[in-house]
């Protein structure tokens, strides 16, 4: 019987000149080959315990490769119900991949909740994704987010890039340029608009915030010494107004507005404690303006002492003149 079935199938599939309709399990075939069965429709079995089978099972139609042991089994399942119609891939009798009737894709879950859902809600199947490096030597895995239908003018990329361990960085940037994004070096330094941050956070551009607090707890500090000659130091500082060189340093995204401040090299000669030099080839310098406040406070206190001393001298001279009259 089995040999007859094989012969019939081979004759139907390979007989290019066959034009009659053939029915298996039916006397009124509706197509070139019409197979009708309440059980297994097609089963091809080999001597190694592996077979391929297509059969209706309850509300689903299953087509797969089933092997021995069961860990080697793989099957594809297609639901017959339009309301829950889905396509799934199963291994070892467990569902691994599903596309449901709405087109949502689930990996490791039979209930995808978004366009792509990885892992299940209980955590028994890990929701982890690994993206391997590109063929280009300096680029790691990359995710590209295409620009939105309205409003957006650039695509966004998330990737890993670096020519060596020093500048290797995780990037979030857009197709207009890397300087329009965020870079995190392997040492943890983060740059916004800066691909080579030399400190924990380095921003090329302005920052607006409600408040910025710096660590100042006494428990963090040692060798505490009052500022010496604060007024004298303040008198040596020079405040200036200036324009930024926006054309010469476009990556710094300097403001076009006229600005007010210090010249770092001049400040460094007076109070080097508030000047920071970038760990870069250029060694650009910055001023920690917030720390200048401590110097100004002590300078005002010293000046107030001088004023009070002068007031006492004036008072003494006034009283002396009054006594002489």
C-alpha positions in Angstrom: 0.0 0.0 0.0 2.8 2.4 1.0 4.7 1.6 -2.3 1.5 2.3 -4.3 1.1 5.7 -2.6 4.7 6.7 -3.2 4.3 5.6 -6.9 1.2 7.6 -7.2 2.7 10.8 -5.7 5.8 10.5 -7.9 3.6 10.0 -11.0 1.5 13.0 -10.2 4.4 15.4 -9.3 6.8 14.3 -12.0 4.5 13.5 -14.9 4.7 16.7 -16.8 2.2 15.5 -19.5 -0.5 14.5 -16.9 -3.6 16.7 -17.4 -6.2 14.7 -15.6 -7.3 15.5 -12.0 -6.2 13.0 -9.4 -8.0 12.3 -6.1 -6.8 10.5 -3.0 -9.5 9.9 -0.5 -12.1 11.5 -2.8 -13.8 10.5 -6.1 -14.4 14.1 -7.2 -11.0 15.9 -7.2 -11.2 19.7 -7.5 -7.6 20.2 -8.6 -4.7 18.5 -10.2 -4.1 16.7 -7.0 -6.8 16.6 -4.3 -6.1 14.8 -1.0 -8.9 14.4 1.5 -8.4 12.9 4.9 -9.7 13.2 8.5 -6.2 12.3 9.8 -2.7 12.6 8.5 -2.7 14.0 5.0 0.9 13.4 4.1 3.5 11.5 5.9 7.0 10.6 4.6 9.0 8.5 7.0 12.6 7.4 6.9 14.6 4.7 8.6 16.2 7.2 11.0 12.9 7.8 12.8 12.5 11.2 11.1 9.4 11.9 9.1 7.6 14.8 7.6 3.9 15.1 8.1 1.0 17.5 7.3 -2.2 16.9 9.1 -5.1 18.8 10.8 -4.8 18.8 14.6 -7.9 20.3 16.3 -8.0 23.9 15.3 -4.5 24.0 13.6 -2.8 22.6 10.6 0.7 21.4 11.3 3.6 20.8 8.9 6.9 19.7 10.3 9.9 17.5 10.7 9.8 15.2 13.7 12.8 13.4 14.8 14.2 11.1 17.4 14.9 12.0 20.2 12.2 14.6 20.7 14.8 17.4 21.2 15.4 17.1 17.4 11.8 17.8 16.4 10.8 20.9 14.6 7.3 21.8 13.3 5.5 24.7 11.7 1.9 25.3 12.9 -0.7 27.3 11.2 -4.0 28.0 13.0 -7.3 27.4 11.2 -9.3 29.9 13.1 -9.5 33.4 11.5 -9.8 35.1 14.9 -6.7 33.5 16.3 -4.9 32.7 13.1 -1.2 32.4 13.6 2.0 31.0 12.2 4.4 29.4 14.7 7.7 27.5 14.8 8.1 24.9 17.5 11.1 22.8 18.7 11.1 20.0 21.3 7.3 20.5 21.6 7.7 24.1 22.7 6.8 27.2 20.7 9.8 29.4 19.9 8.5 31.9 17.3 5.0 33.2 16.5 3.3 35.7 14.1 -0.2 36.3 15.3 -3.3 37.3 13.3 -2.4 41.0 13.8 1.1 40.6 12.4 2.8 41.0 15.8 5.9 38.8 16.1 6.9 37.0 19.3 10.2 35.3 20.0 10.1 33.1 23.1 6.5 34.1 23.7 3.1 33.1 22.2 1.5 36.5 23.2 3.5 39.3 21.5 2.4 42.7 22.7 4.3 44.9 20.2 5.6 44.7 16.6 8.4 42.5 18.0 8.3 41.0 21.5 11.3 39.0 22.8 11.1 36.8 25.9 8.0 36.3 28.0 6.5 38.3 30.8 7.5 35.9 33.6 11.2 36.0 32.7 11.4 32.2 32.2 12.5 33.0 28.6 15.2 35.7 28.5 14.4 38.8 26.5 17.9 39.3 25.2 19.1 40.3 21.8 22.6 40.0 20.5 23.7 42.1 17.5 27.0 41.0 16.1 29.6 43.4 14.6 29.4 44.5 11.0 32.0 43.4 8.4 33.6 46.9 8.7 36.5 46.5 11.1 35.7 49.5 13.4 31.9 49.1 13.6 30.0 46.9 16.1 26.3 46.0 15.8 23.9 48.7 14.8 20.2 49.5 15.1 18.8 52.1 12.6 15.6 54.0 13.4 14.2 55.6 10.2 12.9 59.1 10.4 9.3 59.6 11.2 6.6 60.3 8.6 6.2 63.9 9.8 8.6 66.3 11.5 11.8 64.3 11.4 14.6 65.1 8.9 17.2 62.5 9.9 17.5 58.8 10.7 18.9 57.8 14.1 21.5 55.1 14.8 22.5 53.2 17.9 25.8 51.4 17.6 29.3 50.7 18.9 32.3 52.2 17.1 36.0 52.7 17.7 39.4 52.4 16.0 41.1 51.4 19.3 40.3 50.8 23.0 40.8 54.5 23.8 38.1 55.9 21.5 35.8 52.9 21.4 32.4 54.2 22.2 28.6 53.5 22.4 26.8 56.0 20.2 23.3 57.4 19.7 23.4 59.8 16.8 21.7 60.8 13.6 22.5 60.8 10.0 23.4 64.5 10.1 26.5 63.7 12.1 27.9 62.0 15.2 28.3 65.4 16.9 24.5 65.6 17.0 24.3 62.7 19.5 25.6 61.1 22.6 28.9 59.1 23.0 29.9 56.9 26.0 33.5 55.7 26.1 34.5 52.4 27.6 35.8 54.2 30.7 32.4 55.6 31.4 33.0 59.2 30.2 30.0 60.6 28.4 29.9 63.3 25.7 26.9 65.2 24.4 28.0 66.7 21.1 31.5 65.5 21.9 32.9 62.1 20.7 36.0 62.2 23.0 34.9 63.3 26.5 37.8 63.7 28.9 35.6 63.9 32.0 32.6 62.0 33.2 30.2 64.4 31.3 31.4 66.8 28.7 28.9 68.9 26.7 29.6 70.8 23.5 26.9 73.6 23.9 24.8 75.3 26.5 23.0 73.6 29.4 19.7 74.8 30.9 18.7 73.4 34.3 16.7 74.3 37.3 19.7 73.7 39.5 23.0 72.0 39.5 24.5 70.8 42.8 28.1 69.8 43.5 29.3 67.5 46.2 30.3 69.5 49.2 29.8 67.4 52.3 32.5 67.8 55.0 32.8 64.0 55.2 34.2 64.0 51.7 37.0 66.5 52.4 40.3 66.7 54.2 43.2 69.2 54.5 40.7 72.1 54.7 42.5 75.4 54.6 41.0 78.9 54.4 41.7 80.9 51.2 44.7 83.1 51.7 44.6 86.7 50.4 41.2 86.4 48.7 40.8 90.1 48.0 44.2 90.3 46.5 43.5 87.4 44.2 40.2 88.9 43.1 41.9 92.1 42.3 44.2 90.2 39.9 41.4 88.7 38.0 40.1 90.3 34.8 36.6 90.0 33.7 36.0 90.4 29.9 33.3 90.3 27.3 34.0 88.5 24.1 32.6 86.6 21.0 33.2 82.9 20.6 35.1 81.7 17.5 32.1 79.8 16.1 33.4 79.3 12.6 36.9 78.0 13.7 35.4 75.5 16.2 32.0 74.4 14.8 32.0 71.1 16.8 31.9 73.1 20.0 28.5 74.7 19.1 29.4 78.0 20.8 26.7 80.6 21.2 26.4 83.4 18.7 25.6 85.8 21.5 28.3 88.1 23.0 29.5 86.5 26.3 31.1 87.5 29.6 33.6 85.6 31.6 37.3 85.0 32.2 40.3 83.9 30.1 41.3 80.5 31.5 45.1 81.0 31.0 44.9 84.3 33.0 42.8 82.7 35.8 45.2 79.8 36.0 48.0 82.1 37.1 46.0 83.4 40.0 43.8 80.5 41.2 44.9 77.3 39.4 42.5 75.3 41.5 39.5 76.4 39.3 41.1 75.7 35.9 40.8 72.3 34.2 42.8 71.2 31.2 41.2 68.7 28.8 43.0 65.3 28.5 43.4 65.7 24.7 46.0 66.6 22.2 44.9 70.3 22.1 44.7 70.5 25.9 41.9 73.1 25.9 41.3 74.8 29.3 38.0 75.5 31.1 37.1 77.5 34.2 35.0 76.1 37.0 33.0 79.3 37.5 31.0 77.9 40.4 34.1 77.5 42.5 35.0 81.2 42.0 32.1 81.9 44.3 34.0 80.7 47.4 36.9 83.2 46.5 34.4 86.0 46.1 32.7 85.3 49.4 36.1 85.4 51.3 37.1 88.5 49.3 33.9 90.3 50.3 34.4 89.3 54.0 38.0 90.7 53.9 36.8 93.9 52.3 34.1 94.3 54.9 36.7 94.0 57.6 38.6 96.8 56.0 35.5 98.9 55.8 34.7 98.3 59.4 38.2 99.2 60.4 38.0 102.4 58.4 34.6 103.2 59.9 36.1 102.8 63.4 39.0 105.1 62.5 36.6 107.8 61.1 34.5 107.5 64.2 37.6 107.9 66.5 38.8 111.0 64.5 35.3 112.5 64.6 35.1 112.0 68.4 38.6 113.5 68.8 37.7 116.6 66.9 34.5 117.0 68.9 36.4 116.8 72.2 38.9 119.4 71.0 36.2 121.9 70.4 
